[in-house]
Structure formats: C-alpha cells, structure tokens
Amino acid sequence: MKLELTKKQYRRLLDMVYIGNWVLNSTRGEDRIPDYDEVESLLFSKARDEGMGILAEVYDGEVVPSRAFAEGGIHEAIMDYEDSVFFDILAEDLARRDMDDVPIDDSNCEELNSRIDAYIAEFEEHGTDNLTVDSDIL
C-alpha cells in the first residue's frame, strides 16, 4: 500500500497514532497490544526521512516517539479529552442516580438531559470542588 501525505498531514497522523496507542496501551502494563506499538514504531521511523527526526528515537532497539514529542504538548490534548470524558460520565451517572436509575425513554429523556446539563455547568464552573462523599459509608 502506498499513502501520500503532505508533511503537515504526516505530522498530524503521528499525533493521532500516538494518541490512539496511548488510549489502547497506556493502562495495560505488560499486557500491551503489540500490533499498535508496531504501527506506531513504523510511522515514527519515517520521521527522520521527512526532516522530523527530533520526533523519534530508538529505545531498546525499537523506534518510539521521542521525549521531545511526548513532552511537546500532546499529553495536554490527551488530558483535555480525559477530563471531558470524566465529567460527561460523572454528570450522566449523577443525573441517573438522582432519577433513581429509572429506564430512560421519551417520557423522561428531557429531564435526564436537563440534569446532565446542570451538572456539566457546575463542573465547568467549579470542577469537583463542590462534590462530597458521605464519609459514614466509607
């Protein structure tokens, strides 16, 4: 297969591959999915050919994203995504809890969405500062 990209497109592809592999493998410890590591290594190995050698380095005999790449802001994008997902899930879980976890259908979907929106607004303004846990149950 041959794929032609501009340098800018290739650079964006490196970001996407890194983010994807991070999501798939970063929490797996020794149980990583090697196929994704191999694709990441293959794509980063081409960086030098494209004048972007600073983005890749060899570690333990494998081409990996360089420290410069990893510390260049990509993790801020990952953290922004993680924060967004965290707050979206938390808002929905709290809204469903408030509705006694009843099945959601056309009759109560609007209420659920309204509660989710209220929680999201709270989190956007205060983060988790106003969340409390009843310590008597811990």
Secondary structure, 3 states (H helix, E strand, C coil): CCCCCCHHHHHHHHHHHHHHHHHHHCCCCCCCCHHHHHHHHHHHHCCHHHCCHHHEEEECCEEEECHHHHHHHHHHHHHHHHHHHHHHHHHHHHHHHHCCCCCCCCCCHHHHHHHHHHHHHHHHHHCCCCCCCCHHHC
